């Protein structure tokens, strides 16, 4: 996509939201509205029970667990380079450039019922409305409107002195996990051994397993299987191929193991999941 901005929507109708620890180089603005959200950003836990906006800066390790009644969650994910101009001006030199380079950071949480929160919500909803148009591609004039709304949000935050000059010292635990999770992202379709992952962060296997379980609340094998199942679910929906081929491409060498792990996590067989999702389209 030549326009590096996208939205993601989730509501209670789709069931509880569980997004495992992950990270990316893009900026993410998340709008929580209802329910209870358990979130962790760079090893710092948050419990969110009121409507708010959460800002996840590039390369921050984060996870989301959203549950409860009548919840809605959406996110705008974009490349900060999108906001820069070909010709530098003071705004770019003093704000947009440092944000894109990680020398400045966005605030963590803005309550939606605050003065700044209401202004942020107006710009945020402008973007969501544009992306929800039933068109295959985003029109050039809407591209400009999205960029304008994002720039307005940055300007609002800067005006209220909410853009932070202080860069938090990196947590080595988060950095280790990012190395491991990136390795899984790239190699999930291949055989991955515990010793392979442990070696990436110079740990012995036993200590590595304890470290991983303490940080993420699950064993490396559990996380790996969950990641593979999520990839398999995508393939089952969008790829018209034999389930056995999908299982193997997602790192499961034995069909019986794939079916067992899939049913334990999703409560149904892969074939049933594929049929249900295609009928819901």
N, C-alpha and C positions, 0 to 999 in steps of 0.2 A: 504494500500500500504506500502511495507516494504522499499521503497525508498522515503523519505519525500521531494520530489521536483516535481514541476509541472509547466507547462506553460499555458498561456491563450492568445488567439489571437482574435483581433477584427479589422474590417475594415469598411469603409463607406458603403460597399455593405450590411452589416448587419444592417444599420441604425445608428442613433445617439446612443452613449454610455452613459447610465446613471446608475451609481452605487451609491446607497444610502449609507449614513454613516454606517460604519461597522468597526470592528477591529478583529485582530486575533493574535495569538502568533508567527506566522511565519514572516520571513523577506520577503519583496517584493521589487523587482526591476522592474520598469515600464519604457518601452521605448515608447515615444510619437513621432510620425513622421507625421506632417501635421495637418491641422485643428486648432481649438482653444480648449484648454483644461482649464476648470475651475475646480480647485482642492482645497480641504481643508484638512489640516493635523493638528490634535490636535488644532482645532479652528483657525488655521492660513491659510488665503486664498492665492491662487496662480493662476495667469493667464498665461498659457504657450502657446506661439505662434511659437516656433521654436523647431527643433528636439533636444531632450534631454533625459536624464535618470533621473528618480526620485526614490529616495530611501525611502521606508516607513519602519521604524524600528518596531520591534515587539511591539504590544499593542498600537500602535498609531491609534487613531480614524481618519478615512479618508473617503472621497467621491470623485467621479469623474463625470464630465459632459463633454463629448467630442462631438464637433459638427464642422460644416464647410465642406470644400471640400477636397477630396483626403486625408483623414486621415487614419492612421494605428496606432494601439495600441497593445502592447503585454506586458506580465508580466511574470516574473519568481518568483515563490513563494516557499520558502524552509525553513526548520527548521535549525537554525544556529548550532544545535548540530550535524548536518550532517558533518560539517567541522572539528570537533574535532577528535583527535586520542586517541587510548587506552593508549598510553604511552605519558606522558606530556613532551613537549619540550619548549624552550623559546618562540617560536611563539605562542604556545597554551596558555602558562602561561601569556604572556604579551598582547596578542591580541585576539585570538580566544575565549579563556575562558571569558574575560571581555565583548566581544561582545555578547556572548550567555547569559551572566548573566545580560545584560543591563547596564553594567558599562562603556561601550563605545558605540558610535553610529556612523552610517554611515552619510556621507554628505547628504544634502537634494536634490540638483539638480546639475547635471553635463551636460554641453552643449556638444552635439555630435560632434561639429566642433572644440572642443579644443583638445590639444594633449592627455590629459588623457581620454577625451571622445572617441577619435578614438580607443585607446587601449581597453577601456571598451567595445566598440561596437564589436570589434573583438571577445572577449571572450564571450560576450552575444550571438552573432550570432552562435557561436560554439554550445552553449547549445540549442538554438532554432532549429538548423538543426538536432541535435540528436533526439530531441523529436518529430520532424515532420516525422521521418521515419515511414512507414506504417507497424508497428509491434505491436503486442498485449502487449508485455512486453519489457522493456528496457534491453539490453544485459549487462552482467557484465562489459565488456570492456568500454561500453558507460557510465556506472555508474561512472567509474573511470575518464573518460574524463569530465563528467559534474562536478564532484567534483574538478578536476584539474582547470577547467575554473573558477569556483567560488572562489577557493583559489587564483588564479592569479588576479582576480578582487580585492580581499581584499588586496593582496600584493601591487598592483598598487596604491590603495588609501592610504595605509599606507606609501608607499614610498614618496608620494606627501604630506604627513602630513594632509590628509583629513579625517582621522578617528578621531572623536572628543572625548576627554576625559571628557568634561563637559556634565553633565546630566541636561537637562532642567527641571526646577521645574514643577511638574505636575499641570495642570490646573484643578481645581475642577469641572469646567463645563464639560470638556471632561470625567473626571472620573465618574461623575453622569450619563452622557449619555451612557457610556459603560455599567454601571450597568443595565440601562433600556433596552438597545438594546440586551444585553445578555439574559435578562428575556424574551423579545419578541422572540428571536431565539429559546429558549427552549420551550416556552409555546404557540407559535402562533396557534397551533391546538386546543387550549382550549379557554374558555371564559376569556377574559382579560378586566378588568374594569380600568377606569381612576384612581380610588382610589387605586387599586393594584399597579400601576406603581408609583403613587405619593408617596405612603408609602415607597417604596424602597429607596427613597432619602429624606425622612422626610419632604415632602412639602404638603401643602394643595392642593386640586384638582385645584382650580382656578390659584394659583401661578404656579403650575406645568405645566398647559397647556400653560401659557404665556411663561414660560421658554423654553419649548420644541419647541414652534413655533418660538421663537426668535433665538434659536440655529440652528434648522434644516430647517426653512422656511416652515414647514408644521405642522399640528396638530398631536397629538399622534394617533388619529383615522386614519388620512390620511396615516401616515407612516405605521401603523399596516396593513391597507388594502393593501398597496403597497407590503409589505413584503409577505403577504399571497398570493397575486396574483402571485408574482414571484415564490413562492413555487408551486402553482397550475400549472403554466406553465411547470415547470420541470416534474410534475406528469403527465400532459396531454401528454407529449412527450414520457416518458419512462415507464409509468404504464398503462397497458391495463385494465382499470377498468371504471365503470360508472362515468360520470361526476359528478353526485350527490354525490357519495362516496368521490371523490377527493375534492369537495367543502367542505364537512363536515370535512374531515380530515385536511383541511387547515384552519379551524376555522370559516367557513361560515355556519350558522345554517339554513339559508333560501336560497333556490336555486335562487329565484328572485333577492335577494340582490347580490349574487355572480355574476350572469349574468350581472346585471346592473353595478357593480364595474369593472368587467372584460372588458366589452364593452367600458366603459368610458376610461379606461387606455390603452387598446390594439386596440380599433377601430374595433373589430369584436367579434363574439360569441366564447365561449370556444370550441365548436364543430368545428367551422371554423378554429380556430387557430390550433387545433390538426391535422386536415386534411391537412392544408397548411404545417405544419412542417414535417409531415410524408412524404409528397410528395417531399419535398426538400432534403430528406436524400439520 
